[in-house]
C-alpha cells in the first residue's frame, strides 16, 4: 500500500493515478492525434489494470477537456473547431503573458541558462523531426519560465489549456515544418537578460498565438 499526504492509497487508486498521469502527458505532448478513439478495454489492456481505474482516469480527463465523451459513449481526443482554437489561443495570451511578467523580477542567470539549454534540445528535436519531443520541450521551456512567477493557480490554468490543445499542437507541428528553434524563444531570453517587460510580454504573446493563428487562417477562419 502506498502513502500520499499521510493517507494510505489502495491499489485501485494508485492504478488510476498512474493511468491518468500517463494519458494526460501523452495528450498534452501531442502523442495522440485529434479525433483518435480510446476504449476502456484498450486502456485497461495497455496499462494492465481493471476497468475501474481506466474509467476513473478517462472521467477526469473528460472533465479537464482533454477527452470528449459522445452521447453514444465514444471517448476520443478533441477535434477542435476554429472558434475553440481561437478561444484557447486567447487564453494562452492572457495567462502566459501575465505569468512571464510575474516571473521577470525573479529571473536569474541560472534560469536563462536553463532556457537556453532547453532551446538546444528543441533544436535537436527539429533536426530529428521528432514532433512529440518538440512539443514536450517547448512546454518545458514555458513551464521553466512560469515557475518563477510563483503563481501555482495561474500555472495550473495554463497547463489545462496546454492539455486541451495537445492533439491540435501535433497537427500544427505538421503544418509548420519547423527548421529551427521558434524565433520568439530567442526574443524571450533576450528580454529576460535585458529586464525588458514589454518586450517579454510581446515575445511570449507572439510565441503562444502565431502558430495557432496560422492554423486557423489556413482553415478559413477570421484571424485571432
Steps between C-alpha positions, in 0.01 A plus 500: 500500500628845406489808721416849370460806724496274803210291368512144363427452131340173396599312187209626290575865584870458424415332168255775407756770576764324290266464202375857534846658514632295210202573272502867603867535401442326167209725412679819608810412297308416185568127501135434415353651184180709498187287484677178602263261679590339831326208666495399864586146395800621300621726782459221752694256283783745434549594864407157636226636722132423549218703351450704817830696499480535120149645530600739780803627306282563193236675713761744634641570154152564359438746785823682408406523132785271397255237371146518366216264584220474245138414577570153360785451748785547253813641664745691279754778498338829397488626143487870573302735280654834407298700752622273779860530384460878498362493854784284634761710320352812662518331840865412441575861409330632813628250752852446372591865450395563860704203622803626308462849649484356850802281431719785373597649839602152617691406186870431553792379296437135589150525353628663182763228462232233553278654233793507258573135577137408431518689171795280406289188559219654293748551217596134527133397477463717189799332336358155574146594395377395844161672537424363846847591626461847353166561673623355830813716504308807388264465796797432727648835388182685592449311827857571614440872448154509657606311812697813593169690515411312819135499393395132519129555433577700187753239381243225554259693277767528231569126517130424458501705180814317381323171570195594293723617214738200500361306201451827308863594566605171342292590193654847498855362515437313176388825334790715625782277372739644757864538400625682811417598856195734514643851448289641782681275747817694424311827548367375834852422619629836375220686682578313822867596472407866445226511764268619222142431615318640193735306272449185706121527490505556123735207438294262714170612346641457149647160583179354639262637235678525164493131413139459606409811302658340193306179551168685531575722199586200283163347583312814399419662834536864589839590648553505875 
